[in-house]
Amino acid sequence: MVISLNKKGSSKLLNLILLIKLMLFYKLRKQYLLNNLLYNFINTNDITLILYFSKIKLRML
């Protein structure tokens, strides 16, 4: 599953939708993890966000 993020940061809503799809894909039901993901989404740039996602993917395997 490949997630493409807008590098210009002009489409935060689209990126948020992609983030939610990613969370649903991995069925992350724990609220603290959801809050952590949303916090990181709002407060980091796209490169850091992508690295954060790769760590989650590794943990889920």
TORKOL-4160 file (C-alpha; in steps of 0.2 Angstrom, whole numbers, padded with zeros to 4 digits, m for minus):
61
<pt num="1" X="0000" Y="0000" Z="0000"/>
<pt num="2" X="0008" Y="0016" Z="m0006"/>
<pt num="3" X="0003" Y="0033" Z="0002"/>
<pt num="4" X="0007" Y="0048" Z="m0008"/>
<pt num="5" X="0007" Y="0065" Z="0003"/>
<pt num="6" X="0006" Y="0082" Z="m0005"/>
<pt num="7" X="0023" Y="0090" Z="m0003"/>
<pt num="8" X="0017" Y="0107" Z="m0005"/>
<pt num="9" X="0006" Y="0105" Z="0011"/>
<pt num="10" X="m0008" Y="0114" Z="0002"/>
<pt num="11" X="m0020" Y="0100" Z="0003"/>
<pt num="12" X="m0020" Y="0095" Z="0022"/>
<pt num="13" X="m0038" Y="0088" Z="0020"/>
<pt num="14" X="m0033" Y="0076" Z="0007"/>
<pt num="15" X="m0018" Y="0070" Z="0017"/>
<pt num="16" X="m0029" Y="0068" Z="0032"/>
<pt num="17" X="m0041" Y="0057" Z="0022"/>
<pt num="18" X="m0026" Y="0047" Z="0017"/>
<pt num="19" X="m0020" Y="0045" Z="0035"/>
<pt num="20" X="m0037" Y="0039" Z="0040"/>
<pt num="21" X="m0037" Y="0026" Z="0026"/>
<pt num="22" X="m0020" Y="0020" Z="0032"/>
<pt num="23" X="m0027" Y="0019" Z="0050"/>
<pt num="24" X="m0042" Y="0009" Z="0044"/>
<pt num="25" X="m0031" Y="m0002" Z="0033"/>
<pt num="26" X="m0021" Y="m0007" Z="0049"/>
<pt num="27" X="m0036" Y="m0007" Z="0060"/>
<pt num="28" X="m0029" Y="0003" Z="0073"/>
<pt num="29" X="m0042" Y="0003" Z="0086"/>
<pt num="30" X="m0032" Y="0010" Z="0101"/>
<pt num="31" X="m0037" Y="0028" Z="0105"/>
<pt num="32" X="m0020" Y="0033" Z="0111"/>
<pt num="33" X="m0012" Y="0027" Z="0095"/>
<pt num="34" X="m0025" Y="0037" Z="0085"/>
<pt num="35" X="m0021" Y="0052" Z="0095"/>
<pt num="36" X="m0003" Y="0050" Z="0093"/>
<pt num="37" X="m0005" Y="0048" Z="0074"/>
<pt num="38" X="m0016" Y="0064" Z="0072"/>
<pt num="39" X="m0003" Y="0074" Z="0083"/>
<pt num="40" X="0011" Y="0068" Z="0072"/>
<pt num="41" X="0001" Y="0072" Z="0056"/>
<pt num="42" X="m0003" Y="0090" Z="0062"/>
<pt num="43" X="0015" Y="0094" Z="0069"/>
<pt num="44" X="0027" Y="0086" Z="0057"/>
<pt num="45" X="0032" Y="0088" Z="0039"/>
<pt num="46" X="0028" Y="0075" Z="0026"/>
<pt num="47" X="0046" Y="0066" Z="0027"/>
<pt num="48" X="0045" Y="0064" Z="0045"/>
<pt num="49" X="0027" Y="0057" Z="0043"/>
<pt num="50" X="0032" Y="0045" Z="0030"/>
<pt num="51" X="0046" Y="0038" Z="0041"/>
<pt num="52" X="0033" Y="0037" Z="0056"/>
<pt num="53" X="0022" Y="0026" Z="0045"/>
<pt num="54" X="0036" Y="0015" Z="0040"/>
<pt num="55" X="0039" Y="0011" Z="0058"/>
<pt num="56" X="0021" Y="0007" Z="0061"/>
<pt num="57" X="0021" Y="m0005" Z="0046"/>
<pt num="58" X="0037" Y="m0014" Z="0053"/>
<pt num="59" X="0028" Y="m0016" Z="0070"/>
<pt num="60" X="0012" Y="m0023" Z="0061"/>
<pt num="61" X="0022" Y="m0036" Z="0052"/>
